[in-house]
Amino acid sequence: MDVNGEIFQNLYNVESINLSKNKIANIPNLLFKEQHNLERLDLSENMIDDINFKLSHMKKLMFLDLRNNRISMLSKYAMNGFDSIAKMNTNLTIDLGGNNLICNCDSLSFVKWIVDTPTYLHRQSEYKCKTSQNTIILRNPKEVFKTIQKECMSYGGLIIGLTIGVLMFIFILCGGIVYRYRWKLRYIYYMVKVKWYDPEPHSDNKDKRLYMYDAFVSYANEDDTFVHNKLLNNLEKNGGIQLCLHRRNFLPGNDIATNITSAIHNSRKTIVIMSANYLASHWCMFEYNMAKMESIYERNCENILFLVFYKQMSACDLPLKILEQVHCQSYIEYPDDEYGDVVFWEQLIRAIKSY
């Protein structure tokens, strides 16, 4: 292949070149680099699918025969080249007859060029152009362009609409899945951190897990007096129950969520000191939900939650998930009287020690 234009080198004054019927598929860019005086170029009856050779220097070119090739549309490079010649040489004629031209969204700029170009297209009204539905004759290229443009705009709008719709559906679906399993995802995330940095205590009994604490106490800061003055005395000092309290047992340096997850995971039970203050606390509800996740995903759905109603609360004040726990009979009400107080602590100790 003559990539350097040596075949026609030094032929400055040649006016006509005929390369028809040579089965040419591609013409090197510099093949006609020195043909400034070329007036007629016949490339008909070949296998050319586009014009990618340099032609803007052919100021005197009057006729370019491209009949019966494999051209479906012209590239922007070719269209700009023809227009640059036509601006200086109004006699430029191109024959694209016998090519399988296409008229669709991909060739919209080519169809517009046919409408607007100052280049004369020989027998343009006989050109056949294949649309998305059938083959038409380009008798009125302006109307053809308008029709294709409308179709492309509608297709473009449809594609954009469908794309946005699909993306929104995926976004909403993913958001719904994340929201539905938000506590599971949080639990998995923090459990990975817990197990990575805080290995579980080893037990010689393979069928029974060893826990660091008997119970983790989940309570609101406003109920701190009840926990430290009564709960600690009756359960730890008198009952021999090893409790985990966030103020006393959380490791400094760890984030709160990781400390909570670790404490629940390393405790046999979780005692919830239920009150209006508890329900209003973000971290208390986080502890409650983490304990539920621990029960489901680490303890084979064993009920590890035990609710202590520190103060009287109406059922209408409780969220549905708390009421479900109440219906499981995993709760006890603090009586705040001398006789009931003794029975209350005995029941709570038995509930914690039961396994």
Order of alpha helices (4+ residues) and beta strands (2+ residues): beta-beta-beta-alpha-beta-beta-alpha-beta-beta-beta-alpha-alpha-beta-beta-alpha-alpha-beta-alpha-alpha-beta-alpha-beta-alpha
